[in-house]
Amino acid sequence: MKIVDSTITNRVSGGPKNSTIIFSNGTLVQDEITIKSISLLQYIEKNDEKLGPYSLLTSLVETDIGSVELLYDEGYRGDTALTDAENFLKQNLGLSGLILRSIIALRDETKTDIES
């Protein structure tokens, strides 16, 4: 099962321009769900002469029950948007919030599938 935030699919076409892997050893367990990897992806929606690239940053969390791609941040963040977001996640306990948000999305989708 792969869940992709509709905000992403409605706004971008094609694949991400850049990506970075934050975690990939597959040994993290949260609420009985194994987190296999966590990545940040950068899509460029447009490029302004003065402001630079408009980045749409998403998180991709892959687990043993499925994967979730959710909107993480967006805006004119400059050429280092992806690196800046990665550093922020690592330095400010952002990973735990990202993981919990993804698990909630997976569980909600699983409940919807069971009820259908």
Helices and strands as residue ranges (DSSP letters): E 2-4, H 6-11, E 18-23, E 28-30, E 33-48, E 52-63, E 66-76, H 81-91, H 94-115
